[in-house]
Amino acid sequence: MDDALERENTDVALQCGVPDGALERASALKLMIFDVDGVMTDGMLYYSERGEELKAFNIQDGHGMKMLRQYGVEVALITARSSRAVELRAANLGIAHLYQGVEDKRGSYAALLAQLGLATAQSGYMGDDLLDLPLITRCGFAATVPAAPQALKQRAHYVTRAHGGHGAVREVCELILRAQGALERAISAHLQ
């Protein structure tokens, strides 16, 4: 990272309450992995009368993930539950790396890093519960939401202000883009 960008990131971090080191860690990311329930959704499970599981996704979160991909950060989803709604959302966002029904996320994480040829420092993870601890403690940049257990919040590099399903993913996406000097370019692209 060049000196000017580092100074700018430090200034922004101080203004926005970003913990020391979080922007530096986010600047190295080539891959950002998200849990689904409680991160991309509000964590509530809804069932139709026919027993179908329904989920609500935040449109701004989705655009944040698209922006990450557009500016060179690959996006993946690793979730313990399996849902057709998640499969459809991943396809809608162009996310090719989807792992569902994964209770122990370490194997999928290792396989994904090997497939993409990345080191742990180049990967980030955002989760909200104890099942996410193995990845929160292994990746280069870890984020969580305000409703997460204290064990996650203590180990994460960044805790969002927004809640899961209500802009938390977008907040993290913008933090990563800012750390990599791409946020202003992403905004400017919409001004033309």
N, C-alpha and C positions, 0 to 999 in steps of 0.2 A: 504494500500500500504506500502511495507517495505521501510526502510530508504534509502537503496542503489538504489532501483528503483526510489524513489522520487528524489534523487540527480541527477540520470541519466536523468530523465524527465526534471528537471529544467535546466540542462546543454543543453539538446537538444532544449528545448524551447527557450533559449537565443540565440542559434546558428541559429535556423530556423525562428526566429521572431514570435513564437507562443505567443499570448497574455497571460498574467498572469492568472492562474486558468483554462485555457482551457484544458490542459493535465489532471489536477486533475479531472475535470468534466468528461472528456472522459474515465478516468480510471474506473468510476463507471457504465458504460453502459452495459446493457444486451440486449438492443434493439436500433437499429438505423433505423429511418424512413426517406425515401427520397421522395420528390416531383419528378415529371418526367420532364415536359417541362421546360427548362431553367436550369435544374440541371443535369439530365441524358441525356438531349439533348441540342442542342444549342438554343432552344427556337423558332426556325423557324418552321412554319407549311408548309408542302409540300403536294400537292394534285396531284393525277394522273389524266389523262384525264377522267377517269370513276368516279372521285370524291372520290377515296380512299385516306385516310390520310396516309402519309408515314413519318416515323421517322428514324433517324440515331442514333445508340447507340455506345458508345465508348467501345471497347473490354476490355481495361484496367480497366475501371470503373467496368465492370461486374466481372472481376477477383477479384477486390478489395472487392466487396460485397460477393463473394464466400469465400474469405479468412476470412472476418468477421464471417460468419456463421461457418466456420471450427474451429475458435478459440472461439466459444461460445457467439457471439453477434448475436441475431436474427435480420433479416432484413425485413422491410415492405415498401410498397409503398402506399402513399395516394396522389391522384391527382384529380384535379377538372374536367379534361377532361376524356372522355372514348375513348379507342382505342384498336382495336384488336392487333395492333403492341405491345402495352404495355403488354397486356395479354400474348402474345407469348414470349416476352422478360422475363417477370416474371417467366413463366414456364421453359424457357431455363436456368435460373439462380437458379431454385429451390426455388423461393420466394413464400411461401404459403399465406402470408398476403398481399393481393392486394385489395385496395379500390379505385374504379374509379367512376367518376361522382360525386365527393364529394365537393360541394362548401364550406360548413361549416365543416371544418375538425375536429372540437372539438369532435363531437360525435363519429367518427371513432377512434380517438385517445383514448378517454376514454374507449371505448369498447375493444380496443386492449390491453390497460394496464390491464383492468379487466380480460380479457381472459388469459393473460400471468402471471397474479399475480404480476405485477411490479409497483413500485412507479415512480412518475414523474422523480425523480433524476436518475433513472436507464434507462431513455429513452433519445434519441437524435433525432433531426430533422434537415433536410437540405432542405431549400426552397429558392425561388428567387423572390417572389413578395408579394404584400400586403395581398393576401389571406392566406399567410403562417404566418402572424404575430401572430395569436392566438396560434399556436404550438411553434413558435420561442420563445415566452414569457412564455410558460408553461413547457417546457421540461428541463431536466438537462443539456444538451449540445446542443447548437444551432449553425448551420453553414449556410453560404450563399456564394454566388458567387460575383465576382467583379461588375457584371452588375446589381445587385439588387438595389432597391431604398434605399436611405440613411436610411430610417426608419428601414429597416431590418439590414443593416450593423451596425447601432448604437446599436442594441439589440442582435446581434449574438455574440457568444463567439469566433467564428473563421470565417474569410473571406478568402476563398481560393485564391491562386495566379492564378490557372488555371480557365478557363471559363467553364460554363456549357456545357456538351457534349464533352469537350476537356480535361478530366482528373480531373475535380473538385471532383467528387465522389471518385476516387481512392486516391486523396490527403487526403480527410477526412478519408477514410478507413485506410490508413496507419498511420495517426495521432492517431486514436483510437487504432490500434494494438500496436503502439509505447507506448502509455499511459498505456496499459495493459501488457506491457512486452512481447508481442507476435510477434512483427514485425521481429525480428531476427530469431525466430523459423520458421516463414512463409517463410523467404528468404532461410534459411538453408534447408528446406524441398525440395527446388528446386535444391539444390547443390548435392544431393545424387544420 
